[in-house]
Amino acid sequence: MSSQEKHIPHVMERPHYSDDEIDLRELFAILWRGKWIITLFVIIFASAGVFYALSKPNIYQSSVLLAPAQDEGGSGISGQLGGLASLAGISLGGGGSNQTVIAKEVLQSRAFLTDFIHRHNLIIPLMATDTWDVENEKWLIDREVYNPETGEWLTNDEGESLEPTDWDMVKQFKQSHLSLSTNEDIGMLTLSIKSQAPPVAKEWAEKLVHDINEHMRAQDVDEAETRIAYLERKLGETNIAGMQQVFYQLIESETRTVMLANAQSEYIFKTLDPAVIPQEKSEPKRALIAIVATMLGGMLGVFTVILVAFIRSGKEGFSEG
């Protein structure tokens, strides 16, 4: 080896990064230089999240666990007299499970909820209240919408009345208050009502269960009585002993339906776990709102710092070129 080769220093090869690779050390350096921007974003979003969470009123939820009421003896009568009923041109119906499914859909129907709201005078609590006064246990009226002294709905800036329509009331009730969940495996139904007022949540849940049972009972009784009137009319029109016996049996079946419907206090849904006045709020999740807002602020801060660094590097490259 020559003397010149001995004096040649060994140059360390530095790692080479392609343009599309990320230098983590450079990235951390960029974030460190922009730490105050990130901190500012975090503080602003965290403060906004806390303010928003604190501005939301407490919402309480009261739930009722329901089971299909047993249709005692209904299936037996339908099986024995189904053929006779078809000869007479009528249907005995039957099928407790079908009745339960129908009742669940009726419970969410616009017609039933409209009647429920008007029957129990829920228009003001539903559409014209601002908040619930816990100490006095009463609603505080939103006077920009409704005047309780005159009983009149106010108008907006365009002169249109703020009085809600049935469509508005049902929409508000379904979106903000009513929820239904079904356990398909065991056939249980959970009816829940949300409200700013704990006593009101319990009261509305109980009234809904009572009203759907009474609605379905009245409907079945009316249909059975209509069929009885039809059968009695047909009975008077025939002199054939065999057909008269058929009509007597069908009339007996329909009369039994009316008696059983009126004898059951819970006609369609049986209450397994009744509604109670909730002691704890169900929403808002204030801690979760604050955490999400803080994380969002941090992510936007990081994105802003990286974006600014990228724009600056692009301008420097352009000027050098």
C-alpha positions in Angstrom: 0.0 0.0 0.0 1.5 3.4 -1.0 1.9 6.4 1.3 -0.7 8.3 -0.6 -3.3 5.6 -0.1 -2.6 5.7 3.6 -3.4 9.3 4.0 -6.8 9.1 2.1 -9.5 9.5 4.8 -12.4 7.1 4.7 -15.5 9.0 4.0 -18.7 7.7 5.8 -21.5 7.1 3.4 -24.6 9.0 4.5 -27.9 7.4 4.0 -29.7 8.6 0.9 -33.5 9.3 1.1 -35.5 9.4 -2.1 -37.8 12.3 -2.6 -40.9 10.3 -1.8 -39.6 8.9 1.5 -40.3 10.6 4.9 -37.5 11.6 7.1 -38.9 11.1 10.6 -36.3 13.3 12.2 -37.2 16.1 9.8 -40.9 15.5 10.5 -40.4 15.7 14.3 -38.3 18.9 13.8 -41.1 20.4 11.8 -43.7 19.5 14.5 -41.4 20.8 17.2 -41.0 24.2 15.5 -44.8 24.4 15.1 -45.6 23.2 18.6 -47.1 26.6 19.5 -49.5 26.4 16.6 -50.5 22.9 17.6 -51.0 23.9 21.2 -53.1 26.8 20.1 -55.4 24.5 18.0 -55.7 22.1 21.0 -56.6 24.9 23.4 -59.2 26.4 21.0 -60.9 23.1 20.2 -60.8 21.9 23.7 -62.4 25.1 25.0 -65.0 24.9 22.3 -65.7 21.3 23.1 -66.1 22.0 26.8 -68.3 25.0 26.1 -70.5 23.0 23.7 -70.8 20.1 26.2 -71.7 22.4 29.1 -74.3 24.2 26.9 -76.2 21.0 26.2 -79.0 20.2 28.6 -79.2 16.9 30.5 -81.3 14.3 28.8 -82.9 11.5 30.8 -84.2 8.2 29.5 -87.0 6.0 30.9 -87.4 2.5 29.4 -90.1 -0.2 29.6 -89.4 -3.8 28.9 -92.4 -5.4 27.1 -93.3 -9.0 26.1 -96.1 -10.2 23.8 -99.2 -10.9 25.8 -100.3 -14.5 25.6 -103.3 -15.1 23.3 -105.1 -17.5 25.5 -107.1 -20.0 23.5 -107.1 -17.9 20.4 -105.2 -20.4 18.2 -107.4 -23.3 19.2 -110.6 -21.5 18.2 -109.0 -20.4 14.9 -107.9 -24.0 14.2 -111.3 -25.5 14.9 -113.4 -22.9 13.2 -111.1 -21.7 10.4 -112.8 -23.8 7.8 -116.3 -22.8 8.9 -115.3 -19.2 8.9 -114.0 -19.4 5.3 -117.4 -20.9 4.2 -119.1 -17.9 5.7 -116.7 -15.5 3.9 -115.0 -14.1 7.0 -111.6 -14.4 8.7 -111.0 -15.1 12.3 -107.6 -13.6 12.3 -105.4 -14.9 15.1 -101.7 -15.2 15.6 -100.4 -13.4 18.6 -97.0 -12.8 17.0 -98.6 -11.1 14.0 -100.6 -8.9 16.3 -97.4 -7.9 18.1 -95.6 -7.0 14.9 -98.6 -4.9 13.8 -98.8 -3.2 17.2 -95.1 -2.3 17.0 -95.6 -0.7 13.6 -98.8 1.1 14.7 -96.9 2.5 17.7 -94.5 4.3 15.3 -97.2 5.3 12.8 -97.9 8.9 12.1 -101.7 8.5 12.7 -101.2 6.9 16.2 -98.6 9.4 17.3 -100.6 12.4 16.1 -103.6 11.1 18.1 -101.3 10.4 21.1 -99.9 14.0 21.1 -103.3 15.6 20.8 -105.0 13.3 23.3 -102.5 14.1 26.1 -102.0 17.8 25.2 -98.3 17.4 24.5 -98.0 20.1 21.9 -96.6 22.8 24.2 -94.2 20.5 26.1 -93.0 19.0 22.8 -92.7 22.1 20.6 -92.7 25.3 22.8 -90.4 24.6 25.8 -87.0 25.9 26.5 -85.9 23.8 29.4 -87.2 21.9 32.5 -87.3 23.7 35.9 -86.0 21.1 38.3 -86.9 23.0 41.5 -90.5 23.8 40.5 -90.9 20.7 38.3 -92.4 22.5 35.4 -91.5 23.4 31.8 -90.1 26.9 31.0 -91.8 28.2 27.9 -89.8 29.5 25.0 -91.5 32.9 24.7 -89.9 33.5 21.3 -92.1 30.7 20.0 -95.3 30.7 22.2 -97.1 33.2 24.4 -98.5 31.4 27.4 -100.6 34.4 28.5 -102.6 34.7 25.3 -102.2 31.1 24.2 -101.0 32.2 20.8 -98.1 31.0 18.6 -95.7 33.8 17.5 -94.5 34.5 14.0 -91.0 34.6 12.5 -89.4 37.5 10.7 -91.2 36.6 7.5 -94.6 36.8 9.2 -95.2 33.0 9.1 -96.8 31.4 12.2 -94.5 29.2 14.3 -97.4 26.9 15.2 -96.3 23.4 14.4 -98.1 21.0 12.1 -98.9 17.4 12.9 -96.0 16.5 10.7 -93.6 18.7 12.7 -94.8 17.2 16.0 -94.5 13.6 15.0 -91.1 14.2 13.5 -89.9 15.9 16.7 -91.3 13.1 18.9 -89.7 10.3 16.9 -86.3 11.9 16.4 -85.8 13.4 19.9 -87.9 11.3 22.3 -89.1 7.8 21.1 -86.9 4.8 20.5 -87.8 1.1 20.1 -85.5 -1.9 20.1 -86.4 -5.5 19.7 -84.6 -8.6 20.8 -85.5 -10.9 17.9 -84.3 -14.0 19.8 -86.7 -13.8 22.7 -89.3 -11.4 21.2 -88.9 -8.7 23.8 -89.5 -5.1 23.0 -87.8 -2.2 24.8 -89.6 1.2 24.5 -87.6 4.2 25.6 -88.5 7.9 26.0 -85.9 10.6 26.3 -86.7 14.0 27.9 -85.1 16.8 29.8 -87.6 16.1 32.5 -87.2 12.8 34.3 -90.8 12.6 35.5 -92.0 13.3 32.0 -89.9 10.6 30.5 -91.5 8.0 32.8 -95.0 9.4 32.2 -94.9 9.4 28.4 -93.5 5.9 28.4 -96.3 4.6 30.5 -98.9 6.4 28.5 -97.6 5.0 25.2 -97.8 1.4 26.5 -101.3 2.0 27.8 -102.5 3.7 24.7 -101.1 1.1 22.2 -102.8 -1.7 24.2 -106.1 0.2 24.3 -105.8 1.1 20.6 -105.3 -2.5 19.5 -108.0 -3.7 21.9 -110.6 -1.3 20.6 -109.6 -2.2 17.0 -110.0 -5.9 17.6 -113.3 -5.5 19.5 -114.7 -3.3 16.8 -113.8 -5.8 14.1 -115.2 -8.7 16.1 -118.5 -6.8 16.8 -118.7 -6.0 13.1 -118.3 -9.7 12.3 -120.9 -10.7 14.9 -123.4 -8.3 13.3 -122.7 -9.8 9.9 -123.1 -13.3 11.2 -126.4 -12.5 12.9 -127.6 -11.0 9.7 -126.7 -14.1 7.7 -128.2 -16.3 10.4 -131.5 -14.6 10.0 -131.4 -15.1 6.2 -131.0 -18.9 6.3 -133.3 -21.7 7.3 -130.8 -24.5 6.9 -130.1 -26.1 10.3 -126.5 -27.0 9.4 -125.6 -23.5 8.4 -127.4 -22.1 11.4 -125.1 -24.3 13.6 -122.1 -22.9 11.7 -123.2 -19.4 12.3 -123.9 -20.0 16.0 -120.4 -21.4 16.5 -118.8 -18.5 14.7 -120.8 -16.0 16.7 -119.7 -17.8 19.8 -116.1 -17.5 18.7 -116.3 -13.8 18.0 -118.2 -13.2 21.3 -115.4 -15.0 23.1 -112.9 -12.7 21.3 -114.7 -9.6 22.6 -114.9 -11.0 26.1 -111.2 -12.0 26.3 -110.1 -8.6 24.9 -112.1 -6.7 27.5 -110.9 -9.0 30.3 -107.1 -8.4 29.7 -105.7 -5.3 31.1 -102.6 -5.6 29.0 -103.9 -6.7 25.6 -100.9 -6.8 23.3 -97.9 -5.9 25.4 -97.3 -7.2 28.9 -95.0 -5.0 31.0 -92.1 -7.0 32.5 -90.0 -4.1 33.7 -92.0 -0.9 34.2 -90.8 2.6 33.6 -89.2 4.5 36.5 -88.1 8.1 37.0 -84.5 8.1 35.9 -81.9 9.3 38.4 -79.0 9.6 36.0 -78.7 11.4 32.7 -78.3 9.3 29.6 -76.7 12.2 27.5 -74.8 14.3 26.7 -71.5 12.5 27.2 -69.6 15.6 28.2 -66.2 14.0 28.9 -66.4 12.2 25.5 -67.3 15.4 23.7 -64.3 17.3 25.3 -61.9 14.5 24.5 -63.0 14.2 20.8 -62.8 18.0 20.4 -59.3 18.0 21.9 -58.1 15.2 19.6 -59.6 16.9 16.6 -57.8 20.1 17.5 -54.5 18.3 17.8 -54.9 16.6 14.4 -55.9 19.8 12.7 -52.9 21.6 14.3 -50.5 18.9 13.1 -52.0 19.0 9.6 -51.7 22.8 9.5 -48.0 22.8 10.6 -47.1 20.1 8.0 -49.1 21.9 5.3 -47.3 25.2 6.0 -43.9 23.5 6.0 -44.8 21.8 2.7 -45.8 25.1 1.1 -42.7 26.8 2.3 -40.4 24.1 1.0 -42.2 24.3 -2.3 -41.6 28.0 -2.6 -37.9 27.7 -1.6 -37.4 25.0 -4.3 -39.1 27.2 -6.8 -36.9 30.2 -6.0 -33.7 28.1 -6.2 -34.7 26.8 -9.5 
